């Protein structure tokens, strides 16, 4: 129960903090949106690359376990 309340507080704090940052940013809303979109694209691409690398690693491990003589 405490963990759930703590996690909820963290999420709420992050949302409020993020909202304040966007409202008080020293650049225009259009420029801020563009920067956020670019950042999200980079994070998405890196996540996809990491997932693909992990998938390949797991496939190699599966093939190794399937090979005879183990």
CHARMM internal coordinates of N, CA and C (Angstrom, degrees):
IC EDIT
DIST 1 N 1 CA 1.4385
DIST 1 CA 1 C 1.5230
ANGL 1 N 1 CA 1 C 111.30
DIST 1 C 2 N 1.3375
ANGL 1 CA 1 C 2 N 116.18
DIHE 1 N 1 CA 1 C 2 N -42.48
DIST 2 N 2 CA 1.4591
ANGL 1 C 2 N 2 CA 119.66
DIHE 1 CA 1 C 2 N 2 CA 179.18
DIST 2 CA 2 C 1.5203
ANGL 2 N 2 CA 2 C 111.27
DIHE 1 C 2 N 2 CA 2 C -64.98
DIST 2 C 3 N 1.3410
ANGL 2 CA 2 C 3 N 115.78
DIHE 2 N 2 CA 2 C 3 N -38.00
DIST 3 N 3 CA 1.4582
ANGL 2 C 3 N 3 CA 119.66
DIHE 2 CA 2 C 3 N 3 CA 179.84
DIST 3 CA 3 C 1.5215
ANGL 3 N 3 CA 3 C 110.79
DIHE 2 C 3 N 3 CA 3 C -64.56
DIST 3 C 4 N 1.3245
ANGL 3 CA 3 C 4 N 116.94
DIHE 3 N 3 CA 3 C 4 N -39.96
DIST 4 N 4 CA 1.4589
ANGL 3 C 4 N 4 CA 121.46
DIHE 3 CA 3 C 4 N 4 CA 178.87
DIST 4 CA 4 C 1.5268
ANGL 4 N 4 CA 4 C 110.81
DIHE 3 C 4 N 4 CA 4 C -64.01
DIST 4 C 5 N 1.3200
ANGL 4 CA 4 C 5 N 116.91
DIHE 4 N 4 CA 4 C 5 N -43.03
DIST 5 N 5 CA 1.4640
ANGL 4 C 5 N 5 CA 120.22
DIHE 4 CA 4 C 5 N 5 CA 178.59
DIST 5 CA 5 C 1.5250
ANGL 5 N 5 CA 5 C 110.66
DIHE 4 C 5 N 5 CA 5 C -66.04
DIST 5 C 6 N 1.3231
ANGL 5 CA 5 C 6 N 116.31
DIHE 5 N 5 CA 5 C 6 N -40.78
DIST 6 N 6 CA 1.4593
ANGL 5 C 6 N 6 CA 120.54
DIHE 5 CA 5 C 6 N 6 CA 178.99
DIST 6 CA 6 C 1.5185
ANGL 6 N 6 CA 6 C 110.18
DIHE 5 C 6 N 6 CA 6 C -62.97
DIST 6 C 7 N 1.3335
ANGL 6 CA 6 C 7 N 116.91
DIHE 6 N 6 CA 6 C 7 N -46.86
DIST 7 N 7 CA 1.4602
ANGL 6 C 7 N 7 CA 121.85
DIHE 6 CA 6 C 7 N 7 CA -179.67
DIST 7 CA 7 C 1.5270
ANGL 7 N 7 CA 7 C 110.43
DIHE 6 C 7 N 7 CA 7 C -62.52
DIST 7 C 8 N 1.3198
ANGL 7 CA 7 C 8 N 116.90
DIHE 7 N 7 CA 7 C 8 N -43.04
DIST 8 N 8 CA 1.4561
ANGL 7 C 8 N 8 CA 120.88
DIHE 7 CA 7 C 8 N 8 CA 177.31
DIST 8 CA 8 C 1.5217
ANGL 8 N 8 CA 8 C 111.47
DIHE 7 C 8 N 8 CA 8 C -60.27
DIST 8 C 9 N 1.3142
ANGL 8 CA 8 C 9 N 116.24
DIHE 8 N 8 CA 8 C 9 N -41.60
DIST 9 N 9 CA 1.4602
ANGL 8 C 9 N 9 CA 120.75
DIHE 8 CA 8 C 9 N 9 CA 177.47
DIST 9 CA 9 C 1.5138
ANGL 9 N 9 CA 9 C 112.12
DIHE 8 C 9 N 9 CA 9 C -64.45
DIST 9 C 10 N 1.3294
ANGL 9 CA 9 C 10 N 116.09
DIHE 9 N 9 CA 9 C 10 N -39.38
DIST 10 N 10 CA 1.4698
ANGL 9 C 10 N 10 CA 120.07
DIHE 9 CA 9 C 10 N 10 CA 178.25
DIST 10 CA 10 C 1.5297
ANGL 10 N 10 CA 10 C 110.70
DIHE 9 C 10 N 10 CA 10 C -64.05
DIST 10 C 11 N 1.3244
ANGL 10 CA 10 C 11 N 116.63
DIHE 10 N 10 CA 10 C 11 N -45.09
DIST 11 N 11 CA 1.4690
ANGL 10 C 11 N 11 CA 120.72
DIHE 10 CA 10 C 11 N 11 CA -179.55
DIST 11 CA 11 C 1.5207
ANGL 11 N 11 CA 11 C 109.87
DIHE 10 C 11 N 11 CA 11 C -63.53
DIST 11 C 12 N 1.3177
ANGL 11 CA 11 C 12 N 117.24
DIHE 11 N 11 CA 11 C 12 N -46.67
DIST 12 N 12 CA 1.4589
ANGL 11 C 12 N 12 CA 120.82
DIHE 11 CA 11 C 12 N 12 CA 179.61
DIST 12 CA 12 C 1.5305
ANGL 12 N 12 CA 12 C 110.72
DIHE 11 C 12 N 12 CA 12 C -61.29
DIST 12 C 13 N 1.3093
ANGL 12 CA 12 C 13 N 116.67
DIHE 12 N 12 CA 12 C 13 N -43.68
DIST 13 N 13 CA 1.4665
ANGL 12 C 13 N 13 CA 120.60
DIHE 12 CA 12 C 13 N 13 CA 177.96
DIST 13 CA 13 C 1.5154
ANGL 13 N 13 CA 13 C 112.47
DIHE 12 C 13 N 13 CA 13 C -61.73
DIST 13 C 14 N 1.3350
ANGL 13 CA 13 C 14 N 116.27
DIHE 13 N 13 CA 13 C 14 N -40.23
DIST 14 N 14 CA 1.4645
ANGL 13 C 14 N 14 CA 120.06
DIHE 13 CA 13 C 14 N 14 CA 178.93
DIST 14 CA 14 C 1.5225
ANGL 14 N 14 CA 14 C 110.72
DIHE 13 C 14 N 14 CA 14 C -65.54
DIST 14 C 15 N 1.3239
ANGL 14 CA 14 C 15 N 116.72
DIHE 14 N 14 CA 14 C 15 N -41.20
DIST 15 N 15 CA 1.4627
ANGL 14 C 15 N 15 CA 120.17
DIHE 14 CA 14 C 15 N 15 CA 179.56
DIST 15 CA 15 C 1.5293
ANGL 15 N 15 CA 15 C 111.27
DIHE 14 C 15 N 15 CA 15 C -65.85
DIST 15 C 16 N 1.3108
ANGL 15 CA 15 C 16 N 116.66
DIHE 15 N 15 CA 15 C 16 N -45.53
DIST 16 N 16 CA 1.4681
ANGL 15 C 16 N 16 CA 120.20
DIHE 15 CA 15 C 16 N 16 CA 179.35
DIST 16 CA 16 C 1.5277
ANGL 16 N 16 CA 16 C 110.01
DIHE 15 C 16 N 16 CA 16 C -64.34
DIST 16 C 17 N 1.3299
ANGL 16 CA 16 C 17 N 116.82
DIHE 16 N 16 CA 16 C 17 N -45.18
DIST 17 N 17 CA 1.4622
ANGL 16 C 17 N 17 CA 120.46
DIHE 16 CA 16 C 17 N 17 CA 179.13
DIST 17 CA 17 C 1.5221
ANGL 17 N 17 CA 17 C 112.09
DIHE 16 C 17 N 17 CA 17 C -61.88
DIST 17 C 18 N 1.3321
ANGL 17 CA 17 C 18 N 115.95
DIHE 17 N 17 CA 17 C 18 N -43.21
DIST 18 N 18 CA 1.4623
ANGL 17 C 18 N 18 CA 119.63
DIHE 17 CA 17 C 18 N 18 CA 178.26
DIST 18 CA 18 C 1.5111
ANGL 18 N 18 CA 18 C 112.02
DIHE 17 C 18 N 18 CA 18 C -63.19
DIST 18 C 19 N 1.3275
ANGL 18 CA 18 C 19 N 116.12
DIHE 18 N 18 CA 18 C 19 N -40.52
DIST 19 N 19 CA 1.4619
ANGL 18 C 19 N 19 CA 120.13
DIHE 18 CA 18 C 19 N 19 CA 177.81
DIST 19 CA 19 C 1.5163
ANGL 19 N 19 CA 19 C 111.87
DIHE 18 C 19 N 19 CA 19 C -63.34
DIST 19 C 20 N 1.3348
ANGL 19 CA 19 C 20 N 116.92
DIHE 19 N 19 CA 19 C 20 N -43.03
DIST 20 N 20 CA 1.4601
ANGL 19 C 20 N 20 CA 120.53
DIHE 19 CA 19 C 20 N 20 CA 178.43
DIST 20 CA 20 C 1.5229
ANGL 20 N 20 CA 20 C 111.41
DIHE 19 C 20 N 20 CA 20 C -63.90
DIST 20 C 21 N 1.3084
ANGL 20 CA 20 C 21 N 116.79
DIHE 20 N 20 CA 20 C 21 N -40.08
DIST 21 N 21 CA 1.4620
ANGL 20 C 21 N 21 CA 120.21
DIHE 20 CA 20 C 21 N 21 CA 178.90
DIST 21 CA 21 C 1.5213
ANGL 21 N 21 CA 21 C 109.84
DIHE 20 C 21 N 21 CA 21 C -61.13
DIST 21 C 22 N 1.3298
ANGL 21 CA 21 C 22 N 117.04
DIHE 21 N 21 CA 21 C 22 N -44.17
DIST 22 N 22 CA 1.4656
ANGL 21 C 22 N 22 CA 119.64
DIHE 21 CA 21 C 22 N 22 CA 179.83
DIST 22 CA 22 C 1.5206
ANGL 22 N 22 CA 22 C 111.61
DIHE 21 C 22 N 22 CA 22 C -65.92
DIST 22 C 23 N 1.3308
ANGL 22 CA 22 C 23 N 117.30
DIHE 22 N 22 CA 22 C 23 N -38.01
DIST 23 N 23 CA 1.4621
ANGL 22 C 23 N 23 CA 120.50
DIHE 22 CA 22 C 23 N 23 CA -179.55
DIST 23 CA 23 C 1.5233
ANGL 23 N 23 CA 23 C 112.44
DIHE 22 C 23 N 23 CA 23 C -70.57
DIST 23 C 24 N 1.3081
ANGL 23 CA 23 C 24 N 116.69
DIHE 23 N 23 CA 23 C 24 N -34.29
DIST 24 N 24 CA 1.4618
ANGL 23 C 24 N 24 CA 120.89
DIHE 23 CA 23 C 24 N 24 CA -174.99
DIST 24 CA 24 C 1.5287
ANGL 24 N 24 CA 24 C 113.29
DIHE 23 C 24 N 24 CA 24 C -101.48
DIST 24 C 25 N 1.3175
ANGL 24 CA 24 C 25 N 117.29
DIHE 24 N 24 CA 24 C 25 N 10.36
DIST 25 N 25 CA 1.4694
ANGL 24 C 25 N 25 CA 121.29
DIHE 24 CA 24 C 25 N 25 CA -178.03
DIST 25 CA 25 C 1.5348
ANGL 25 N 25 CA 25 C 109.84
DIHE 24 C 25 N 25 CA 25 C -64.49
DIST 25 C 26 N 1.3288
ANGL 25 CA 25 C 26 N 117.04
DIHE 25 N 25 CA 25 C 26 N 142.16
DIST 26 N 26 CA 1.4697
ANGL 25 C 26 N 26 CA 120.55
DIHE 25 CA 25 C 26 N 26 CA -178.01
DIST 26 CA 26 C 1.5339
ANGL 26 N 26 CA 26 C 113.71
DIHE 25 C 26 N 26 CA 26 C -78.37
DIST 26 C 27 N 1.3088
ANGL 26 CA 26 C 27 N 118.96
DIHE 26 N 26 CA 26 C 27 N 2.75
DIST 27 N 27 CA 1.4662
ANGL 26 C 27 N 27 CA 120.33
DIHE 26 CA 26 C 27 N 27 CA 179.21
DIST 27 CA 27 C 1.5157
ANGL 27 N 27 CA 27 C 109.55
DIHE 26 C 27 N 27 CA 27 C -117.13
DIST 27 C 28 N 1.3040
ANGL 27 CA 27 C 28 N 115.95
DIHE 27 N 27 CA 27 C 28 N 170.36
DIST 28 N 28 CA 1.4621
ANGL 27 C 28 N 28 CA 120.60
DIHE 27 CA 27 C 28 N 28 CA -177.14
DIST 28 CA 28 C 1.5237
ANGL 28 N 28 CA 28 C 110.87
DIHE 27 C 28 N 28 CA 28 C -67.58
DIST 28 C 29 N 1.3203
ANGL 28 CA 28 C 29 N 115.90
DIHE 28 N 28 CA 28 C 29 N 158.92
DIST 29 N 29 CA 1.4531
ANGL 28 C 29 N 29 CA 121.20
DIHE 28 CA 28 C 29 N 29 CA 178.72
DIST 29 CA 29 C 1.5152
ANGL 29 N 29 CA 29 C 112.05
DIHE 28 C 29 N 29 CA 29 C -61.49
DIST 29 C 30 N 1.3367
ANGL 29 CA 29 C 30 N 116.23
DIHE 29 N 29 CA 29 C 30 N -38.68
DIST 30 N 30 CA 1.4680
ANGL 29 C 30 N 30 CA 120.14
DIHE 29 CA 29 C 30 N 30 CA 179.71
DIST 30 CA 30 C 1.5214
ANGL 30 N 30 CA 30 C 110.76
DIHE 29 C 30 N 30 CA 30 C -63.58
DIST 30 C 31 N 1.3172
ANGL 30 CA 30 C 31 N 116.58
DIHE 30 N 30 CA 30 C 31 N -43.79
DIST 31 N 31 CA 1.4755
ANGL 30 C 31 N 31 CA 120.97
DIHE 30 CA 30 C 31 N 31 CA 179.85
DIST 31 CA 31 C 1.5342
ANGL 31 N 31 CA 31 C 109.97
DIHE 30 C 31 N 31 CA 31 C -66.56
DIST 31 C 32 N 1.3254
ANGL 31 CA 31 C 32 N 116.74
DIHE 31 N 31 CA 31 C 32 N -40.65
DIST 32 N 32 CA 1.4634
ANGL 31 C 32 N 32 CA 120.49
DIHE 31 CA 31 C 32 N 32 CA 178.98
DIST 32 CA 32 C 1.5188
ANGL 32 N 32 CA 32 C 110.51
DIHE 31 C 32 N 32 CA 32 C -63.46
DIST 32 C 33 N 1.3309
ANGL 32 CA 32 C 33 N 117.46
DIHE 32 N 32 CA 32 C 33 N -44.76
DIST 33 N 33 CA 1.4669
ANGL 32 C 33 N 33 CA 120.74
DIHE 32 CA 32 C 33 N 33 CA 178.50
DIST 33 CA 33 C 1.5195
ANGL 33 N 33 CA 33 C 110.74
DIHE 32 C 33 N 33 CA 33 C -60.12
DIST 33 C 34 N 1.3349
ANGL 33 CA 33 C 34 N 116.86
DIHE 33 N 33 CA 33 C 34 N -41.14
DIST 34 N 34 CA 1.4638
ANGL 33 C 34 N 34 CA 120.82
DIHE 33 CA 33 C 34 N 34 CA 178.99
DIST 34 CA 34 C 1.5283
ANGL 34 N 34 CA 34 C 110.74
DIHE 33 C 34 N 34 CA 34 C -62.29
DIST 34 C 35 N 1.3245
ANGL 34 CA 34 C 35 N 116.35
DIHE 34 N 34 CA 34 C 35 N -44.62
DIST 35 N 35 CA 1.4682
ANGL 34 C 35 N 35 CA 119.99
DIHE 34 CA 34 C 35 N 35 CA 179.25
DIST 35 CA 35 C 1.5249
ANGL 35 N 35 CA 35 C 111.39
DIHE 34 C 35 N 35 CA 35 C -64.01
DIST 35 C 36 N 1.3340
ANGL 35 CA 35 C 36 N 117.47
DIHE 35 N 35 CA 35 C 36 N -40.74
DIST 36 N 36 CA 1.4617
ANGL 35 C 36 N 36 CA 120.78
DIHE 35 CA 35 C 36 N 36 CA 178.59
DIST 36 CA 36 C 1.5276
ANGL 36 N 36 CA 36 C 110.04
DIHE 35 C 36 N 36 CA 36 C -64.82
DIST 36 C 37 N 1.3357
ANGL 36 CA 36 C 37 N 117.74
DIHE 36 N 36 CA 36 C 37 N -42.87
DIST 37 N 37 CA 1.4641
ANGL 36 C 37 N 37 CA 121.12
DIHE 36 CA 36 C 37 N 37 CA 178.40
DIST 37 CA 37 C 1.5211
ANGL 37 N 37 CA 37 C 111.28
DIHE 36 C 37 N 37 CA 37 C -60.74
DIST 37 C 38 N 1.3290
ANGL 37 CA 37 C 38 N 116.60
DIHE 37 N 37 CA 37 C 38 N -44.12
DIST 38 N 38 CA 1.4674
ANGL 37 C 38 N 38 CA 120.49
DIHE 37 CA 37 C 38 N 38 CA 179.59
DIST 38 CA 38 C 1.5289
ANGL 38 N 38 CA 38 C 110.24
DIHE 37 C 38 N 38 CA 38 C -63.15
DIST 38 C 39 N 1.3379
ANGL 38 CA 38 C 39 N 116.42
DIHE 38 N 38 CA 38 C 39 N -42.99
DIST 39 N 39 CA 1.4604
ANGL 38 C 39 N 39 CA 120.66
DIHE 38 CA 38 C 39 N 39 CA 179.75
DIST 39 CA 39 C 1.5274
ANGL 39 N 39 CA 39 C 110.40
DIHE 38 C 39 N 39 CA 39 C -62.87
DIST 39 C 40 N 1.3369
ANGL 39 CA 39 C 40 N 117.16
DIHE 39 N 39 CA 39 C 40 N -43.56
DIST 40 N 40 CA 1.4619
ANGL 39 C 40 N 40 CA 120.47
DIHE 39 CA 39 C 40 N 40 CA 179.24
DIST 40 CA 40 C 1.5263
ANGL 40 N 40 CA 40 C 111.52
DIHE 39 C 40 N 40 CA 40 C -63.34
DIST 40 C 41 N 1.3224
ANGL 40 CA 40 C 41 N 117.45
DIHE 40 N 40 CA 40 C 41 N -37.45
DIST 41 N 41 CA 1.4629
ANGL 40 C 41 N 41 CA 120.56
DIHE 40 CA 40 C 41 N 41 CA 177.97
DIST 41 CA 41 C 1.5219
ANGL 41 N 41 CA 41 C 110.78
DIHE 40 C 41 N 41 CA 41 C -64.04
DIST 41 C 42 N 1.3165
ANGL 41 CA 41 C 42 N 116.57
DIHE 41 N 41 CA 41 C 42 N -42.00
DIST 42 N 42 CA 1.4710
ANGL 41 C 42 N 42 CA 120.61
DIHE 41 CA 41 C 42 N 42 CA 178.56
DIST 42 CA 42 C 1.5276
ANGL 42 N 42 CA 42 C 110.21
DIHE 41 C 42 N 42 CA 42 C -64.08
DIST 42 C 43 N 1.3316
ANGL 42 CA 42 C 43 N 116.76
DIHE 42 N 42 CA 42 C 43 N -46.50
DIST 43 N 43 CA 1.4677
ANGL 42 C 43 N 43 CA 120.57
DIHE 42 CA 42 C 43 N 43 CA -179.73
DIST 43 CA 43 C 1.5243
ANGL 43 N 43 CA 43 C 110.18
DIHE 42 C 43 N 43 CA 43 C -62.14
DIST 43 C 44 N 1.3400
ANGL 43 CA 43 C 44 N 117.50
DIHE 43 N 43 CA 43 C 44 N -42.81
DIST 44 N 44 CA 1.4626
ANGL 43 C 44 N 44 CA 122.00
DIHE 43 CA 43 C 44 N 44 CA 179.61
DIST 44 CA 44 C 1.5298
ANGL 44 N 44 CA 44 C 110.52
DIHE 43 C 44 N 44 CA 44 C -61.62
DIST 44 C 45 N 1.3330
ANGL 44 CA 44 C 45 N 116.48
DIHE 44 N 44 CA 44 C 45 N -46.13
DIST 45 N 45 CA 1.4635
ANGL 44 C 45 N 45 CA 121.04
DIHE 44 CA 44 C 45 N 45 CA -179.32
DIST 45 CA 45 C 1.5225
ANGL 45 N 45 CA 45 C 110.83
DIHE 44 C 45 N 45 CA 45 C -63.25
DIST 45 C 46 N 1.3256
ANGL 45 CA 45 C 46 N 117.02
DIHE 45 N 45 CA 45 C 46 N -44.14
DIST 46 N 46 CA 1.4637
ANGL 45 C 46 N 46 CA 120.16
DIHE 45 CA 45 C 46 N 46 CA 179.16
DIST 46 CA 46 C 1.5278
ANGL 46 N 46 CA 46 C 110.93
DIHE 45 C 46 N 46 CA 46 C -64.42
DIST 46 C 47 N 1.3212
ANGL 46 CA 46 C 47 N 116.73
DIHE 46 N 46 CA 46 C 47 N -37.88
DIST 47 N 47 CA 1.4565
ANGL 46 C 47 N 47 CA 120.51
DIHE 46 CA 46 C 47 N 47 CA 177.24
DIST 47 CA 47 C 1.5192
ANGL 47 N 47 CA 47 C 111.50
DIHE 46 C 47 N 47 CA 47 C -63.82
DIST 47 C 48 N 1.3335
ANGL 47 CA 47 C 48 N 116.28
DIHE 47 N 47 CA 47 C 48 N -42.26
DIST 48 N 48 CA 1.4618
ANGL 47 C 48 N 48 CA 120.24
DIHE 47 CA 47 C 48 N 48 CA 178.17
DIST 48 CA 48 C 1.5252
ANGL 48 N 48 CA 48 C 110.89
DIHE 47 C 48 N 48 CA 48 C -64.06
DIST 48 C 49 N 1.3263
ANGL 48 CA 48 C 49 N 116.83
DIHE 48 N 48 CA 48 C 49 N -42.09
DIST 49 N 49 CA 1.4578
ANGL 48 C 49 N 49 CA 120.57
DIHE 48 CA 48 C 49 N 49 CA 179.49
DIST 49 CA 49 C 1.5310
ANGL 49 N 49 CA 49 C 110.77
DIHE 48 C 49 N 49 CA 49 C -64.25
DIST 49 C 50 N 1.3371
ANGL 49 CA 49 C 50 N 116.96
DIHE 49 N 49 CA 49 C 50 N -41.98
DIST 50 N 50 CA 1.4666
ANGL 49 C 50 N 50 CA 120.51
DIHE 49 CA 49 C 50 N 50 CA 179.04
DIST 50 CA 50 C 1.5269
ANGL 50 N 50 CA 50 C 110.79
DIHE 49 C 50 N 50 CA 50 C -65.26
DIST 50 C 51 N 1.3296
ANGL 50 CA 50 C 51 N 116.13
DIHE 50 N 50 CA 50 C 51 N -40.13
DIST 51 N 51 CA 1.4662
ANGL 50 C 51 N 51 CA 119.48
DIHE 50 CA 50 C 51 N 51 CA 179.24
DIST 51 CA 51 C 1.5271
ANGL 51 N 51 CA 51 C 110.53
DIHE 50 C 51 N 51 CA 51 C -65.34
DIST 51 C 52 N 1.3134
ANGL 51 CA 51 C 52 N 117.24
DIHE 51 N 51 CA 51 C 52 N -41.22
DIST 52 N 52 CA 1.4706
ANGL 51 C 52 N 52 CA 120.70
DIHE 51 CA 51 C 52 N 52 CA 179.68
DIST 52 CA 52 C 1.5319
ANGL 52 N 52 CA 52 C 110.39
DIHE 51 C 52 N 52 CA 52 C -65.85
DIST 52 C 53 N 1.3233
ANGL 52 CA 52 C 53 N 117.23
DIHE 52 N 52 CA 52 C 53 N -41.20
DIST 53 N 53 CA 1.4649
ANGL 52 C 53 N 53 CA 120.56
DIHE 52 CA 52 C 53 N 53 CA 178.11
DIST 53 CA 53 C 1.5286
ANGL 53 N 53 CA 53 C 110.39
DIHE 52 C 53 N 53 CA 53 C -62.25
DIST 53 C 54 N 1.3133
ANGL 53 CA 53 C 54 N 117.13
DIHE 53 N 53 CA 53 C 54 N -42.63
DIST 54 N 54 CA 1.4599
ANGL 53 C 54 N 54 CA 120.88
DIHE 53 CA 53 C 54 N 54 CA 179.43
DIST 54 CA 54 C 1.5239
ANGL 54 N 54 CA 54 C 110.48
DIHE 53 C 54 N 54 CA 54 C -66.40
DIST 54 C 55 N 1.3427
ANGL 54 CA 54 C 55 N 116.74
DIHE 54 N 54 CA 54 C 55 N -39.29
DIST 55 N 55 CA 1.4577
ANGL 54 C 55 N 55 CA 120.88
DIHE 54 CA 54 C 55 N 55 CA 178.30
DIST 55 CA 55 C 1.5239
ANGL 55 N 55 CA 55 C 110.58
DIHE 54 C 55 N 55 CA 55 C -60.74
DIST 55 C 56 N 1.3310
ANGL 55 CA 55 C 56 N 116.13
DIHE 55 N 55 CA 55 C 56 N -45.13
DIST 56 N 56 CA 1.4687
ANGL 55 C 56 N 56 CA 120.08
DIHE 55 CA 55 C 56 N 56 CA 179.46
DIST 56 CA 56 C 1.5234
ANGL 56 N 56 CA 56 C 110.80
DIHE 55 C 56 N 56 CA 56 C -63.64
DIST 56 C 57 N 1.3235
ANGL 56 CA 56 C 57 N 116.99
DIHE 56 N 56 CA 56 C 57 N -40.10
DIST 57 N 57 CA 1.4615
ANGL 56 C 57 N 57 CA 121.50
DIHE 56 CA 56 C 57 N 57 CA 178.41
DIST 57 CA 57 C 1.5346
ANGL 57 N 57 CA 57 C 110.35
DIHE 56 C 57 N 57 CA 57 C -62.22
DIST 57 C 58 N 1.3184
ANGL 57 CA 57 C 58 N 116.69
DIHE 57 N 57 CA 57 C 58 N -44.55
DIST 58 N 58 CA 1.4609
ANGL 57 C 58 N 58 CA 120.09
DIHE 57 CA 57 C 58 N 58 CA -179.90
DIST 58 CA 58 C 1.5250
ANGL 58 N 58 CA 58 C 111.56
DIHE 57 C 58 N 58 CA 58 C -67.30
DIST 58 C 59 N 1.3255
ANGL 58 CA 58 C 59 N 117.36
DIHE 58 N 58 CA 58 C 59 N -38.96
DIST 59 N 59 CA 1.4658
ANGL 58 C 59 N 59 CA 120.00
DIHE 58 CA 58 C 59 N 59 CA 177.08
DIST 59 CA 59 C 1.5247
ANGL 59 N 59 CA 59 C 110.85
DIHE 58 C 59 N 59 CA 59 C -62.05
DIST 59 C 60 N 1.3213
ANGL 59 CA 59 C 60 N 117.00
DIHE 59 N 59 CA 59 C 60 N -40.58
DIST 60 N 60 CA 1.4663
ANGL 59 C 60 N 60 CA 120.53
DIHE 59 CA 59 C 60 N 60 CA 177.85
DIST 60 CA 60 C 1.5303
ANGL 60 N 60 CA 60 C 110.47
DIHE 59 C 60 N 60 CA 60 C -63.64
DIST 60 C 61 N 1.3228
ANGL 60 CA 60 C 61 N 116.85
DIHE 60 N 60 CA 60 C 61 N -40.81
DIST 61 N 61 CA 1.4624
ANGL 60 C 61 N 61 CA 120.07
DIHE 60 CA 60 C 61 N 61 CA 178.21
DIST 61 CA 61 C 1.5210
ANGL 61 N 61 CA 61 C 111.04
DIHE 60 C 61 N 61 CA 61 C -65.15
DIST 61 C 62 N 1.3223
ANGL 61 CA 61 C 62 N 117.38
DIHE 61 N 61 CA 61 C 62 N -39.34
DIST 62 N 62 CA 1.4684
ANGL 61 C 62 N 62 CA 121.03
DIHE 61 CA 61 C 62 N 62 CA 178.35
DIST 62 CA 62 C 1.5198
ANGL 62 N 62 CA 62 C 110.06
DIHE 61 C 62 N 62 CA 62 C -63.43
DIST 62 C 63 N 1.3212
ANGL 62 CA 62 C 63 N 117.22
DIHE 62 N 62 CA 62 C 63 N -45.33
DIST 63 N 63 CA 1.4627
ANGL 62 C 63 N 63 CA 121.10
DIHE 62 CA 62 C 63 N 63 CA 179.69
DIST 63 CA 63 C 1.5270
ANGL 63 N 63 CA 63 C 110.47
DIHE 62 C 63 N 63 CA 63 C -62.52
DIST 63 C 64 N 1.3266
ANGL 63 CA 63 C 64 N 116.36
DIHE 63 N 63 CA 63 C 64 N -38.48
DIST 64 N 64 CA 1.4667
ANGL 63 C 64 N 64 CA 119.77
DIHE 63 CA 63 C 64 N 64 CA 178.66
DIST 64 CA 64 C 1.5310
ANGL 64 N 64 CA 64 C 110.24
DIHE 63 C 64 N 64 CA 64 C -64.54
DIST 64 C 65 N 1.3074
ANGL 64 CA 64 C 65 N 117.20
DIHE 64 N 64 CA 64 C 65 N -40.29
DIST 65 N 65 CA 1.4638
ANGL 64 C 65 N 65 CA 120.42
DIHE 64 CA 64 C 65 N 65 CA 179.44
DIST 65 CA 65 C 1.5239
ANGL 65 N 65 CA 65 C 111.60
DIHE 64 C 65 N 65 CA 65 C -69.62
DIST 65 C 66 N 1.3335
ANGL 65 CA 65 C 66 N 117.97
DIHE 65 N 65 CA 65 C 66 N -30.04
DIST 66 N 66 CA 1.4428
ANGL 65 C 66 N 66 CA 121.68
DIHE 65 CA 65 C 66 N 66 CA -179.99
DIST 66 CA 66 C 1.5278
ANGL 66 N 66 CA 66 C 113.14
DIHE 65 C 66 N 66 CA 66 C -76.46
DIST 66 C 67 N 1.3313
ANGL 66 CA 66 C 67 N 115.85
DIHE 66 N 66 CA 66 C 67 N -23.57
DIST 67 N 67 CA 1.4708
ANGL 66 C 67 N 67 CA 119.13
DIHE 66 CA 66 C 67 N 67 CA -174.22
DIST 67 CA 67 C 1.5206
ANGL 67 N 67 CA 67 C 110.81
DIHE 66 C 67 N 67 CA 67 C -64.29
DIST 67 C 68 N 1.3458
ANGL 67 CA 67 C 68 N 115.41
DIHE 67 N 67 CA 67 C 68 N 141.23
DIST 68 N 68 CA 1.4533
ANGL 67 C 68 N 68 CA 119.03
DIHE 67 CA 67 C 68 N 68 CA 179.41
DIST 68 CA 68 C 1.5312
ANGL 68 N 68 CA 68 C 111.70
DIHE 67 C 68 N 68 CA 68 C -67.05
DIST 68 C 69 N 1.3005
ANGL 68 CA 68 C 69 N 115.69
DIHE 68 N 68 CA 68 C 69 N 153.79
DIST 69 N 69 CA 1.4666
ANGL 68 C 69 N 69 CA 120.12
DIHE 68 CA 68 C 69 N 69 CA 178.25
DIST 69 CA 69 C 1.5125
ANGL 69 N 69 CA 69 C 112.50
DIHE 68 C 69 N 69 CA 69 C 94.49
DIST 69 C 70 N 1.2670
ANGL 69 CA 69 C 70 N 117.46
DIHE 69 N 69 CA 69 C 70 N 5.09
DIST 70 N 70 CA 1.4778
ANGL 69 C 70 N 70 CA 119.90
DIHE 69 CA 69 C 70 N 70 CA 177.08
DIST 70 CA 70 C 1.4779
ANGL 70 N 70 CA 70 C 109.53
DIHE 69 C 70 N 70 CA 70 C -91.60
END
COOR INIT
IC SEED 1 N 1 CA 1 C
IC BUILD
